[in-house]
Amino acid sequence: MGIVVTIREAEERIGELLQRVRDGEHVVVTEDGKPIANLVSATSSAESAEARSGSGILERSRRWMSEHGIDQAFPYVAPDFDAPLPETLEFDEPHDAAR
């Protein structure tokens, strides 16, 4: 989790805490023993936001697929994939709806 400090400690040690954040640490500021703020690097926050964004996820997925020799996410989709289902379905074995 990093370092945990009270509001008073944070006010007294802000310079030191900011240096620790620059060095990659995570600082949690508490009030009455409950976390109220996180001090994290603006760079890591921006990277985190991009990683959570759709474009970050898409890029990581493409990279993973490429590393594993996968050319397409859906190599085959049946032509009737989105056709309506029949009113009743037929099963090779008796089907118990309660299962």
Residue, then its C-alpha position, 0 to 999 in steps of 0.5 A: m500500500g505504501i506509506v500511510v500518514t494523517i492529515r497533520e503529518a501530510e501538512e508537516r511533511i508535504g515536501e518529503l511525501l511528494q519526493r517519495v511519490r516522485d520516487g514511485e511510492h504511494v501515499v495514503v492520507t487518513e482522517d480519524g483512521k480512515p483513508i481520504a486521499n491517495l498521493v500518486s505520481a501524475t505520470s502513473s495516474a495517466e498511465s493507469a487511466e490509459a490502461r483502463s481506457g478502451s484503447g488501452i485494453l484494445e491495444r493490449s488485446r491485439r498485442w497478446m493475440s499477436e504474441h500468441g499467433i492469433d490473427q483474428a479475434f473471431p476466425y469464423v462466424a456462421p452465416d446464420f449466427d444472428a438468425p432467429l432461433p426456432e420456436t422449439l429446440e430439438f435435443d438428441e437426449p431427453h431434456d429436463a427443464a428443471r436442471 
